[in-house]
């Protein structure tokens, strides 16, 4: 095979590359995992041992194929699709490979993704982030009422909302009115240090009596019991944000240091 390509005028390294591809295709065991990239996803399969010839200029030439054992798969073993956006570029850069067959340098990572195995490093990061959110939530609960209301305003502003009312304004039942500049959507926000379900239900009832299409949000760092989001007439919903969810939003908005300074 190598001599054939050399006779075609190819460089020795290129001819050797084609020889290696031919060997890999014909000699690979059935337990060899094959992957490819198509339609924005990674696909994987196991191939049967038999090589089929489907015609060409004699048995030394022509097209050949190996059948997969159970088809090509584009999901991991947990059923999640292997979109390229999920995968590291250290693996997906193989999609730009211009020949047919090559070894996968990131084989361990590839198997990890196909087997739906958690990356130990990412697990540690996730656990550390959970601990941060728990402790940050405790620090938020120590804020003064004014600082807590300011924190809520900062989270909303850094999330793309624009304040159109003064903090602590005179509008009854509403601490803050914000607007999404792009869509024009408005939201009425009530900030509570503590609240139980009766407080939430009462707030929903009073706001439900208002005319308008604004979104409704109640933020409380120290809820008493599990707070449900009550339904409001007309299909509107009162969204309730509490505890670690507030801490999660604060961390995402780069407000950890701000909370630490204000909670001292």
LINHU-V722711 format. One record per residue. N is the residue number from 0. SS is DSSP state (helix for helix, strand for strand, loop for the rest). PHI is phi as a letter, one per 30 degrees, with the letter a starting at -180 (none if undefined). PSI is psi in radians with two decimals (* if undefined). Layout:
# LINHU-V722711
n ss phi psi
N SS PHI PSI
N SS PHI PSI
This chain:
# LINHU-V722711
n ss phi psi
0 loop none -0.80
1 helix d -0.73
2 helix d -0.60
3 helix d -0.79
4 helix d -0.58
5 helix d -0.65
6 helix d -0.33
7 loop d -0.01
8 loop j 0.18
9 loop d 2.71
10 loop d 2.67
11 helix e -0.73
12 helix d -0.69
13 helix d -0.74
14 helix d -0.71
15 helix d -0.66
16 helix d -0.76
17 helix d -0.65
18 helix d -0.78
19 helix d -0.67
20 helix d -0.74
21 helix d -0.77
22 helix d -0.78
23 helix d -0.71
24 helix d -0.77
25 helix d -0.56
26 helix c -0.17
27 loop d 2.36
28 loop d 2.81
29 loop d -0.32
30 loop d 0.07
31 loop d 2.27
32 strand d 2.26
33 strand c 2.44
34 strand b 2.75
35 strand a 3.01
36 strand b 2.24
37 strand a 2.59
38 loop h 0.57
39 loop i 0.31
40 strand b 2.83
41 strand c 2.38
42 strand b 2.56
43 strand b 2.69
44 strand a 2.81
45 strand c 2.42
46 strand c 2.50
47 strand d 2.85
48 strand d -0.42
49 strand d 2.37
50 strand c 2.18
51 strand c 2.33
52 strand c 2.24
53 loop c 0.32
54 loop j 2.79
55 loop l -2.87
56 loop d 1.25
57 loop i 2.87
58 loop d -0.31
59 loop d -0.20
60 loop b -2.96
61 loop j -3.12
62 loop c 2.42
63 strand b 2.75
64 strand a 2.80
65 strand b 2.37
66 strand d 2.48
67 strand d 2.69
68 loop d -0.66
69 loop b 0.59
70 loop i 3.06
71 loop c 2.46
72 strand b 2.42
73 loop c 0.36
74 strand b 2.67
75 loop d 3.11
76 loop d -0.20
77 loop c 0.00
78 loop j 0.12
79 loop c 2.33
80 strand d 2.46
81 loop c 1.11
82 strand d 2.54
83 helix e -0.52
84 helix d -0.41
85 helix d -0.33
86 loop c 2.66
87 loop d 2.52
88 helix d -0.33
89 helix d -0.42
90 helix c -0.82
91 helix d -0.28
92 helix d -0.31
93 helix d -0.35
94 helix d -0.37
95 helix d 0.04
96 loop d 2.26
97 loop c -0.09
98 loop c -2.74
99 loop c -0.88
100 loop b 2.38
101 loop a 2.87
102 loop d 2.65
103 loop c 1.97
104 loop d -0.64
105 loop c 0.87
106 helix d -0.76
107 helix d -0.77
108 helix d -0.71
109 helix d -0.81
110 helix d -0.65
111 helix e -0.75
112 helix d -0.74
113 helix d -0.69
114 loop d 0.00
115 loop h 0.70
116 loop c 2.41
117 loop d 2.43
118 loop d 2.11
119 helix e -0.68
120 helix d -0.77
121 helix d -0.56
122 helix d -0.77
123 helix d -0.72
124 helix d -0.75
125 helix d -0.73
126 helix d -0.71
127 helix d -0.66
128 helix d -0.68
129 helix d -0.73
130 helix d -0.71
131 helix e -0.78
132 helix d -0.67
133 helix d -0.87
134 helix d -0.64
135 helix d -0.65
136 helix d -0.68
137 helix d -0.66
138 helix d -0.68
139 helix d -0.64
140 loop d -0.29
141 loop c -0.11
142 loop d 2.64
143 loop d 2.83
144 helix e -0.72
145 helix d -0.73
146 helix d -0.63
147 helix d -0.73
148 helix d -0.66
149 helix d -0.67
150 helix d -0.78
151 helix e -0.75
152 helix d -0.69
153 helix d -0.72
154 helix d -0.80
155 helix d -0.75
156 helix d -0.76
157 helix d -0.20
158 loop c 0.10
159 loop j -0.04
160 strand d 2.60
161 strand c 2.22
162 strand d 2.29
163 loop b 0.16
164 loop b 2.75
165 loop d 2.50
166 loop d 2.34
167 loop i 0.59
168 loop d -2.99
169 loop c -0.02
170 loop d 2.17
171 loop d 2.37
172 loop i 0.06
173 loop b 2.22
174 loop c -0.48
175 strand a 2.38
176 strand c 2.18
177 strand b 2.83
178 strand b 2.49
179 strand d 1.96
180 loop e -0.60
181 loop d -0.75
182 loop c -0.30
183 loop i 0.06
184 loop d 2.43
185 strand c 2.71
186 strand b 2.36
187 strand c 2.25
188 strand b 2.28
189 strand c 2.28
190 strand c 2.19
191 strand b 2.34
192 strand d -0.74
193 strand b 2.57
194 strand a 2.52
195 loop c -3.07
196 helix d -0.56
197 helix d -0.70
198 helix d -0.75
199 helix d -0.81
200 helix d -0.70
201 helix d -0.72
202 helix d -0.73
203 helix d -0.70
204 helix d -0.78
205 helix d -0.71
206 helix d -0.54
207 helix d -0.38
208 loop d -0.21
209 loop d 2.51
210 loop d 2.57
211 loop k 2.94
212 loop c 0.27
213 loop d 2.60
214 strand d 2.70
215 strand b 2.30
216 strand b 2.30
217 strand c 2.21
218 strand c 2.21
219 strand b 2.16
220 strand d -0.35
221 strand b 1.30
222 strand d 2.60
223 loop c 1.79
224 loop i -3.12
225 loop d 2.15
226 loop c 2.21
227 loop c 2.69
228 loop c 1.87
229 loop d 2.64
230 strand d 2.60
231 loop b 2.54
232 helix e 2.49
233 helix i 0.15
234 helix i 0.05
235 loop d 2.81
236 strand b 2.42
237 strand c 1.98
238 strand d 2.32
239 strand c 2.19
240 strand c 2.17
241 strand b 2.90
242 helix h -2.12
243 helix d -0.40
244 helix d -0.68
245 helix d -0.78
246 helix d -0.70
247 helix d -0.76
248 helix d -0.67
249 helix d -0.74
250 helix d -0.73
251 helix d -0.48
252 loop c 0.25
253 loop i 0.78
254 loop c 0.27
255 helix d -0.87
256 helix d -0.64
257 helix d -0.79
258 helix d -0.75
259 helix e -0.78
260 helix d -0.73
261 helix d -0.37
262 helix c -0.05
263 loop d *
